[in-house]
Amino acid sequence: MTAITIAEEPPRQPPVLRLLELSDAYAASLYPAESNHMVDVSTLELPAVSFFVARSDGEIVGCCALVEAGDGTAEIKRMFVDPEARGLKVGRRLLAAMEAKAERRGLTAIRLETGIHQPEAIGLYKSSGYVERPPFGSYLADPLSLFMEKRVGAAT
């Protein structure tokens, strides 16, 4: 049985940087540059960001960030699971950790942007209670993007 743990950790560590590079390459294989809305590692180190790392038997296999917007909401950024760890429910566990953090912080909603060519990610979000919504923040409408939101905490 594989032991999966989720904890807040710094993003600037070699196995996480490797995951971010894999994530970048995967997104670049699916979408043009103008439809990729990645944030860099220095953004992930900002005080408004909670960065989560998933480990399988101690090895880093997934990551994600919860970026507070300052208006009572937060956005999911850089959610990625190593292809070798797919099927272990790592994404679902990362999502649960972010949602628990959002509730502890008193946030009302978690939002995200994902691409339309990522059915596994869309399925995870929909099955976890995220619903489609219009673009938010600085996002513009993009036929390759899907915007979603889940109400959390007192708003649920």
C-alpha positions in Angstrom: 0.0 0.0 0.0 1.4 3.4 -1.0 1.4 6.0 1.7 0.4 9.4 0.3 1.0 12.5 2.4 0.1 16.1 1.6 1.8 19.0 3.4 2.6 22.7 2.8 6.2 22.9 1.6 8.4 25.4 -0.2 8.1 25.2 -4.0 11.8 25.8 -4.7 13.1 22.3 -4.3 14.4 20.2 -7.2 11.7 17.5 -7.3 9.0 20.3 -7.4 10.8 22.2 -10.1 10.9 19.0 -12.1 7.1 18.7 -11.8 6.6 22.3 -12.8 8.8 21.7 -15.9 6.7 18.6 -16.7 3.6 20.7 -16.2 4.9 23.4 -18.5 5.8 20.9 -21.2 2.4 19.2 -21.0 0.5 22.5 -21.3 2.7 23.6 -24.2 1.9 20.3 -26.0 -1.9 21.1 -25.7 -2.2 24.8 -26.0 -0.6 27.9 -27.7 1.4 30.1 -25.4 -1.3 32.8 -25.1 -3.7 30.2 -23.7 -1.2 29.0 -21.0 -1.6 30.9 -17.7 1.2 29.5 -15.6 2.8 31.3 -12.7 6.6 31.0 -12.0 8.2 29.6 -8.9 8.9 33.1 -7.5 5.1 33.8 -7.6 4.6 30.5 -5.7 6.8 31.8 -2.9 4.7 34.9 -2.2 3.0 35.3 1.2 -0.5 35.0 -0.3 0.3 31.5 -1.7 -0.1 28.2 0.1 1.9 25.6 -1.7 1.1 21.9 -1.3 3.3 18.9 -2.0 2.1 15.4 -2.3 4.5 12.6 -1.5 4.2 8.9 -2.1 6.4 6.9 0.3 8.5 10.1 0.7 9.0 11.0 -2.9 7.4 14.1 -4.4 4.6 13.1 -6.9 2.3 16.1 -7.1 1.9 19.8 -6.2 -0.5 22.7 -6.3 -0.9 26.2 -5.1 -3.8 28.1 -3.4 -3.3 31.7 -4.3 -5.4 34.1 -2.3 -6.9 37.0 -4.3 -7.4 39.4 -1.4 -11.2 39.5 -1.9 -12.1 36.4 0.1 -11.5 34.0 -2.8 -8.5 32.1 -4.0 -7.3 30.5 -7.2 -5.8 27.0 -7.8 -2.6 27.3 -9.7 0.1 24.8 -10.8 -1.9 21.6 -9.9 0.1 18.7 -11.4 0.6 15.1 -10.6 3.6 13.1 -11.9 2.3 10.8 -14.7 3.9 7.9 -12.8 1.6 8.5 -9.8 -1.6 8.9 -11.7 -4.4 6.7 -10.4 -3.3 7.1 -6.7 -5.9 9.9 -6.1 -3.1 12.4 -5.6 -5.1 15.2 -7.3 -8.2 14.6 -5.2 -6.1 14.7 -2.0 -4.3 17.9 -3.1 -7.7 19.4 -3.8 -9.0 18.4 -0.4 -6.0 19.9 1.3 -6.5 23.2 -0.5 -10.2 23.3 0.3 -9.5 22.7 4.0 -6.9 25.5 4.0 -9.4 27.8 2.3 -12.0 27.0 5.0 -9.5 27.6 7.8 -8.6 31.0 6.2 -12.3 32.0 6.0 -12.4 32.1 2.2 -15.7 32.0 0.4 -14.7 30.5 -3.0 -12.0 28.7 -4.8 -11.7 29.4 -8.5 -9.6 28.0 -11.3 -8.8 28.1 -15.0 -8.1 24.9 -16.8 -7.8 23.9 -20.5 -10.6 22.2 -22.4 -8.2 19.5 -23.6 -7.7 18.1 -20.0 -10.7 15.8 -19.4 -9.1 14.2 -16.4 -8.6 17.5 -14.6 -12.1 18.7 -15.6 -13.6 15.4 -14.3 -11.8 15.8 -11.0 -13.0 19.3 -10.5 -16.6 18.6 -11.5 -16.8 15.5 -9.3 -15.5 17.6 -6.4 -18.3 20.2 -6.8 -16.7 22.8 -9.0 -19.1 24.5 -11.5 -18.4 26.4 -14.6 -18.4 30.2 -14.4 -17.3 33.2 -16.5 -13.7 34.4 -16.6 -12.6 36.1 -13.4 -9.7 38.4 -12.3 -7.5 39.4 -15.2 -8.6 36.4 -17.4 -10.2 37.1 -20.7 -12.6 34.8 -22.5 -10.6 32.1 -24.3 -12.2 29.2 -26.3 -9.5 26.9 -25.0 -10.1 27.8 -21.3 -12.7 26.6 -18.8 -13.3 28.6 -15.7 -14.7 27.0 -12.6 -15.6 27.8 -9.0 -16.5 26.1 -5.8 -18.1 27.9 -2.8 -16.4 27.0 0.5 -16.6 27.7 4.2 -19.6 29.8 5.3 -20.7 30.3 1.7 -21.5 26.6 1.2 
